[in-house]
């Protein structure tokens, strides 16, 4: 899973992608990252990671209140959001 910068984020959300907002100190974030990496090949759209501590302004603008938070973007708009750590089966709803 690739880490996005704020500049890349602005460009990438013009398409369809999923972004995991997380933090290095967050245990559930690390667990979710391992789950995503194990099934990443099953997703039709790319999945990226952004650290909320490094991108505080963006996290605030997107109303990220807890981590991990997964958001699916389509053509610049949020279409789905999942909060917390989830098993692989639950993550598949982000692709539909």
N, C-alpha and C positions, 0 to 999 in steps of 0.2 A: 504494500500500500504506500503510495507516494504522499509526501507531505507537501501541502500547498502554501504558497506565500499569498499575501493579500492581493498583490498584483495579478498573480495567476488566477486567483479565485474570481476576480471580476471578469476575466476573459472566459474561464471555463464554464461558469454558470449560464452562459448563453446557450449551452447545449443541455444535455441531460447527464447528471452525475449525482453521486451520493457523497456527502461529506460527514466524516466523523469528527465532531468537536470533542476534544479531550484535553487532558493535562498530564504531564510527566509524573506527578505525585499521586495520580488516581489509580488505585488498584483495579476497580471494575473496568476502567478504560483499557488497561493492559490485557485483561481477560477478553474483552470484546474485540480488541485488535487481533488477538490470536484466533478467535473464532472467525472473524472476517477473512483473515489471511488463509485460513484452511478451506474456505468455500468461495473465495474471490473469483476463481475461474468460472463459477456458475452464474455470475452476474453479467447481464448484458451491458450494463453501464459501468464506467469506471468508479472506483471508490477511492477517496482521498481523505487525508487526515489534516486537521488544523489544531494547533495548540492554543487554547483560550488565553493563556498567560502571555503568549507572544503576539496575539491578535485581539487584544482587549476591546478595542473600538468596534471591530467587526462583530465580536461575540455579543457585545452590548446591543448593537444595532439589530442583531438577529434574535435578541431576547433569549440567549442561552443562559439558563438559570442553574442548570446542573449538568454534570458530565458523568458518563458519556451521553452525548446527544447526536443522533444520526438524522440528517436532513437530506431529502431527495429534492433536487432542483431541476426544473424543466423550463427551458427558455427564460432563465433569469428569475423565475418565481418558485417559491417553496411549494411543493406538492404533497409531501408527506414528512412526518417527524416521528421518531421513536426516542423515548427517553430511557436511560438506564442500560444495563447489561442484558442481553437477550440471547437465547439459544439460536442456533443456525436456522431452525425452522421459522422462527419469527422474523428473521432478517429478510426472508424471501418476499415478504409483502412489500418491501421497498422497491422491488423490481417490477411489480405489476401496476 
